[in-house]
Amino acid sequence: MNLLILNPNTSEAMTASIAQAARAAASAGTTVTAVQPAFGPRSIEGHYDETIAAAGVAETVRLHGAGMDAVVIACFGDPGLDAAREALEVPVLGVAEAAFHAASFVATGFSVVTTMTRTCVTAEHLLQRYGLASRCRGVHGTDIPVLALEDGGAACVDAIEAAAREALARDRSGAIVLGCAGMAGLCATLSARLGVPVIDGVAAAVRFAEALSGLGLRTSKQGDYARPLPKQYVGWAAPLGW
């Protein structure tokens, strides 16, 4: 199958690391194409960033979605997820939604360890939206800037491990969800150190996308995921109209 991995921020280094993690998780018959928007923030660390990034997601699926069997939006805020599902017929998965579901399969309760504390509320809102708030026992910020994960140095790993250990003890959780696509490359190391399931949303979304595609399931075009209504867009958004 052909799988599109869309990094909603504009960091080329992070796109490359996400692509590496996706290819490591993918089955032998899956071809992974990784892209990022032509415009938008270098990192997504707040509501404003996410709003601009969502427009980049909408443009990028229009440009690169053709010929794909599934799409993964590789940012833990799942920006532009509904818009991408409207625009495409193939399955579109967000890494947060995929990670939450995966964690619920392997533990009665899980904790999320993310980057900036200010973005914890975004994860909390998504948990409520996806109906999994009761399974999450805590969302914990490390205040590691997203772009600091590009290097993935020992200091980042140690800080995330410390936050995860505290979360497991305080929340009485059985699993950890990594709350940033940029943490994907740290999953195996942290799982070995912590001794509990550590879920990376990129890997989970890749496998779920393969499963949905293999089952022949597509995004419903009835109701709110029907194709966008034809209309004129103006200004810089003019090419995005249908």
Secondary structure by P-SEA (a helix, b strand, c coil): cbbbbbcccccaaaaaaaaaaaaaaccccbbbbbbbbcccccccccaaaaaaaaaaaaaaaaaccccccccccccccccaaaaaaaacccbbbbaaaaaaaaaaaccccbbbbbccccaaaaaaaaaaaacccccccccccccccccccccccaaaaaaaaaaaaaaaaaaccccccccccccccaaaaaaaaaccbbbbaaaaaaaaaaaaaaaccccccccccccccbbbbccccccccc
